[in-house]
């Protein structure tokens, strides 16, 4: 074995000796924050103030089950010469992401997602409004278990591409979830900074 190898590198000694450096990020310490404003429930009377959802951000925030971190992929541009090929970076594209929420009756996150989706297509008059109506910006925060912010992403131009939900089953007493496939234009990653106001975790 070469003399410059550290025997401790084959085990966990180095990790244990540097706990602040090798602190694992957990899957369950994140938040999805989006301000949708007042949303008209699908099929309700727009002239009745009781038809509007006024706390959509809180409902989504506390109903979220899962959301995958946003990333992009790039097309490749191949150039062939002789018997070999070189590749160059092409146009980037961001993948859609599934926002999964618990189907709570009182909070009614399902109605929030349906109302957001209704902003991009009106099933009653078969119209699609201007994108400034249905495109919203969201922020995804990633934390450590002690609520220390690790990083965050600004998701630009989000809208609901589709919605699906768990079906009914007389032989399954598990909880129901609702999934909204979110299309967005781009995601801008950030590391924590003093100028950013992070939403209170209490």
Secondary structure as GFF3:
##gff-version 3
##sequence-region A 1 202
A	DSSP	three_ten_helix	7	10	.	.	.	ID=ss1
A	DSSP	alpha_helix	13	17	.	.	.	ID=ss2
A	DSSP	beta_strand	30	34	.	.	.	ID=ss3
A	DSSP	beta_strand	39	40	.	.	.	ID=ss4
A	DSSP	three_ten_helix	49	51	.	.	.	ID=ss5
A	DSSP	beta_strand	52	53	.	.	.	ID=ss6
A	DSSP	alpha_helix	56	63	.	.	.	ID=ss7
A	DSSP	beta_strand	64	66	.	.	.	ID=ss8
A	DSSP	beta_strand	72	81	.	.	.	ID=ss9
A	DSSP	beta_strand	84	94	.	.	.	ID=ss10
A	DSSP	beta_strand	97	102	.	.	.	ID=ss11
A	DSSP	alpha_helix	109	118	.	.	.	ID=ss12
A	DSSP	alpha_helix	131	134	.	.	.	ID=ss13
A	DSSP	beta_strand	136	143	.	.	.	ID=ss14
A	DSSP	beta_strand	149	165	.	.	.	ID=ss15
A	DSSP	beta_strand	177	183	.	.	.	ID=ss16
A	DSSP	beta_strand	186	191	.	.	.	ID=ss17
###
